Amino acid sequence: MDPEFWVSLVAVFVSGGAIGSTGILLAQWILKKVDGPPPPRRGLDAAEMDVLRSEVAELGRHMRNLDARLDFTEQLLDGALPLSPPPTRLPHPEPREPHDGEA
């Protein structure tokens, strides 16, 4: 590539911070032109597809479990779930009076 191209590319990157979003967009546009077309996508074979399906099913089970836990916590915090009442407090002990012979 020409040295002028590299100088202009460096100038765009350096001025990106000074110019702002215009310089950044210009730098992205230039990089997209230099990079070339993306590589072609290849298809998945049956084994990879089965692995992905099992992982998605596992994630679905995990999300349902988390959703149930969140619902329970929300109901608990909202007071919709009955809780057993707290135990009654014990009465404060009466102060003992010292007997004759005790200090």
C-alpha positions as CSV (number, residue, x, y, z in Angstrom):
1,M,0.0,0.0,0.0
2,D,1.0,3.6,-0.6
3,P,2.7,5.5,2.2
4,E,0.1,8.3,1.7
5,F,-2.6,5.8,2.7
6,W,-0.9,4.9,5.9
7,V,-0.2,8.6,6.7
8,S,-3.9,9.4,6.2
9,L,-4.9,6.4,8.2
10,V,-2.7,7.5,11.1
11,A,-4.0,11.1,10.8
12,V,-7.5,9.9,11.0
13,F,-6.8,7.9,14.2
14,V,-4.9,10.7,15.8
15,S,-7.5,13.2,15.0
16,G,-10.3,10.9,16.1
17,G,-10.0,12.1,19.6
18,A,-9.7,15.7,18.6
19,I,-12.5,15.7,16.0
20,G,-14.8,13.5,18.0
21,S,-17.4,11.2,16.6
22,T,-16.8,12.3,13.0
23,G,-13.2,11.2,13.1
24,I,-14.2,7.9,14.8
25,L,-16.8,7.2,12.2
26,L,-14.4,8.1,9.4
27,A,-11.8,5.8,10.9
28,Q,-14.3,2.9,11.2
29,W,-15.3,3.5,7.5
30,I,-11.7,3.4,6.4
31,L,-11.0,0.2,8.4
32,K,-14.0,-1.5,6.9
33,K,-12.8,-0.6,3.4
34,V,-9.3,-1.9,4.2
35,D,-10.4,-5.1,5.9
36,G,-12.2,-6.6,3.0
37,P,-15.2,-8.8,2.8
38,P,-16.0,-11.1,5.8
39,P,-15.1,-14.8,5.5
40,P,-18.0,-17.0,4.3
41,R,-20.0,-18.7,7.0
42,R,-20.0,-22.4,7.2
43,G,-22.9,-24.6,8.3
44,L,-22.9,-26.6,11.5
45,D,-22.8,-30.4,11.3
46,A,-25.2,-32.6,13.2
47,A,-23.0,-33.2,16.2
48,E,-22.4,-29.5,16.7
49,M,-26.2,-28.9,16.3
50,D,-27.0,-31.5,19.0
51,V,-24.5,-30.0,21.4
52,L,-26.0,-26.5,20.9
53,R,-29.5,-27.9,21.3
54,S,-28.6,-29.6,24.6
55,E,-26.9,-26.5,25.9
56,V,-29.9,-24.3,25.0
57,A,-32.2,-26.9,26.8
58,E,-30.0,-26.8,29.9
59,L,-30.0,-23.0,29.9
60,G,-33.8,-23.0,29.6
61,R,-34.1,-25.3,32.6
62,H,-31.7,-23.1,34.5
63,M,-33.7,-20.0,33.6
64,R,-37.0,-21.6,34.7
65,N,-35.4,-22.6,38.0
66,L,-34.1,-19.0,38.6
67,D,-37.5,-17.6,37.6
68,A,-39.2,-19.9,40.2
69,R,-36.7,-18.8,42.9
70,L,-37.3,-15.1,42.0
71,D,-41.1,-15.6,42.2
72,F,-40.7,-17.2,45.6
73,T,-38.5,-14.4,46.9
74,E,-40.9,-11.7,45.6
75,Q,-43.8,-13.4,47.3
76,L,-41.9,-13.8,50.5
77,L,-40.9,-10.2,50.5
78,D,-44.4,-9.0,49.6
79,G,-45.9,-11.0,52.5
80,A,-48.0,-13.3,50.3
81,L,-46.4,-16.4,51.9
82,P,-47.5,-17.1,55.4
83,L,-44.7,-17.4,57.9
84,S,-44.9,-18.8,61.4
85,P,-45.2,-16.1,64.0
86,P,-42.1,-15.4,66.0
87,P,-41.9,-17.0,69.4
88,T,-43.1,-15.0,72.4
89,R,-40.5,-13.2,74.3
90,L,-39.5,-14.5,77.7
91,P,-40.3,-12.1,80.6
92,H,-37.3,-10.3,82.0
93,P,-35.9,-12.0,85.1
94,E,-36.7,-10.4,88.4
95,P,-33.5,-9.2,90.2
96,R,-32.7,-11.5,93.1
97,E,-32.4,-10.0,96.5
98,P,-29.4,-11.2,98.4
99,H,-30.1,-13.5,101.4
100,D,-28.5,-13.1,104.8
101,G,-25.0,-14.5,104.4
102,E,-24.6,-13.7,100.7
103,A,-22.6,-10.7,99.7
